[in-house]
Amino acid sequence: MNKQIKHTFVTKTDVFDKQVEIKIDIFDLLSDLKVLMNEYYFATFESSEQSLVIGFDNGQRFRLSLEEIHS
């Protein structure tokens, strides 16, 4: 079963113009990092709800995991 996940993308301008507080979740942040990293690296990117796996042609693979920190 495929779970449909919606990505929220909000720029600084959007927040300032509307004066709203936007809560970004881990999937949103990982999705944005995936797009940015795709501009700099020739690699494959596999994402889940809490991690991003980056694979390079030379066989190297990295897992980038995020965790929200509550203060």
Summary of the structure (lengths in Angstrom):
residues: 71
radius of gyration: 14.5
end to end distance: 35.5
largest distance: 46.0
contacts: 132
relative contact order: 0.16
helix: 31%
strand: 20%
